[in-house]
Amino acid sequence: MSNENKTRYSDEELQEFKDIIEKKLESARSELSYLQEQISNSDNGTNDTVNKFNGIEDGVDSMEKEYLTQMASRQIQFIKHLENALIRIQNKTYGICRETGKLISKERLRAVPHATLSIEAKMAKDRK
């Protein structure tokens, strides 16, 4: 049966997507843990040593910590999107475009498993 006539993905297809998402979630959580560790380690520097480059080092440390914090924030957002996708799988609404109500292509979902818009809807949104 083609995607045109289907209103939702089968339980077997949903399981395939669930497996993909769970692997991505595991990887994303591991990355977040690493980033959080780096952020907390950047606090344990040798801030008590006196040297004339301290101002520069403080600036570099501050920028690095800000970068790591931004990366962690993005990772948290990504994890939320993946968790929401798992909820949609559970509710059997996964893979349905929130704009058109049509099925999002399997290729798109494999590439972006948390997608809620079909390519057509995404392109239309980006044009606006």
Contacts in CASP RR format, 6 or more apart in sequence:
PFRMAT RR
TARGET T0000
AUTHOR 0000-0000-0000
METHOD contacts of the structure
MODEL  1
MSNENKTRYSDEELQEFKDIIEKKLESARSELSYLQEQISNSDNGTNDTV
NKFNGIEDGVDSMEKEYLTQMASRQIQFIKHLENALIRIQNKTYGICRET
GKLISKERLRAVPHATLSIEAKMAKDRK
3 102 0 8 1.000
3 103 0 8 1.000
3 105 0 8 1.000
6 103 0 8 1.000
7 96 0 8 1.000
7 103 0 8 1.000
8 92 0 8 1.000
8 93 0 8 1.000
8 94 0 8 1.000
8 95 0 8 1.000
8 96 0 8 1.000
8 103 0 8 1.000
9 17 0 8 1.000
9 94 0 8 1.000
9 95 0 8 1.000
9 103 0 8 1.000
13 106 0 8 1.000
14 89 0 8 1.000
14 92 0 8 1.000
14 94 0 8 1.000
17 85 0 8 1.000
17 89 0 8 1.000
17 94 0 8 1.000
17 95 0 8 1.000
17 109 0 8 1.000
17 110 0 8 1.000
17 113 0 8 1.000
18 86 0 8 1.000
18 89 0 8 1.000
20 110 0 8 1.000
20 113 0 8 1.000
21 82 0 8 1.000
21 85 0 8 1.000
21 86 0 8 1.000
21 89 0 8 1.000
21 113 0 8 1.000
21 114 0 8 1.000
22 86 0 8 1.000
24 82 0 8 1.000
24 113 0 8 1.000
25 79 0 8 1.000
25 82 0 8 1.000
25 83 0 8 1.000
25 86 0 8 1.000
28 75 0 8 1.000
28 78 0 8 1.000
28 79 0 8 1.000
28 82 0 8 1.000
29 79 0 8 1.000
31 75 0 8 1.000
32 72 0 8 1.000
32 75 0 8 1.000
32 76 0 8 1.000
32 79 0 8 1.000
35 68 0 8 1.000
35 71 0 8 1.000
35 72 0 8 1.000
35 75 0 8 1.000
36 72 0 8 1.000
38 68 0 8 1.000
39 65 0 8 1.000
39 68 0 8 1.000
39 69 0 8 1.000
39 72 0 8 1.000
42 61 0 8 1.000
42 64 0 8 1.000
42 65 0 8 1.000
42 68 0 8 1.000
45 61 0 8 1.000
78 114 0 8 1.000
81 114 0 8 1.000
82 113 0 8 1.000
82 114 0 8 1.000
84 114 0 8 1.000
85 94 0 8 1.000
85 113 0 8 1.000
85 114 0 8 1.000
88 94 0 8 1.000
88 95 0 8 1.000
95 103 0 8 1.000
95 104 0 8 1.000
95 109 0 8 1.000
95 115 0 8 1.000
95 116 0 8 1.000
96 102 0 8 1.000
96 103 0 8 1.000
96 104 0 8 1.000
97 103 0 8 1.000
97 104 0 8 1.000
97 116 0 8 1.000
97 117 0 8 1.000
97 118 0 8 1.000
97 120 0 8 1.000
97 121 0 8 1.000
98 116 0 8 1.000
98 117 0 8 1.000
98 121 0 8 1.000
99 117 0 8 1.000
99 118 0 8 1.000
99 121 0 8 1.000
99 124 0 8 1.000
99 125 0 8 1.000
100 118 0 8 1.000
100 120 0 8 1.000
100 121 0 8 1.000
102 118 0 8 1.000
103 118 0 8 1.000
104 115 0 8 1.000
104 116 0 8 1.000
104 117 0 8 1.000
104 118 0 8 1.000
104 119 0 8 1.000
105 118 0 8 1.000
105 119 0 8 1.000
108 115 0 8 1.000
108 118 0 8 1.000
108 119 0 8 1.000
109 115 0 8 1.000
115 122 0 8 1.000
117 125 0 8 1.000
END
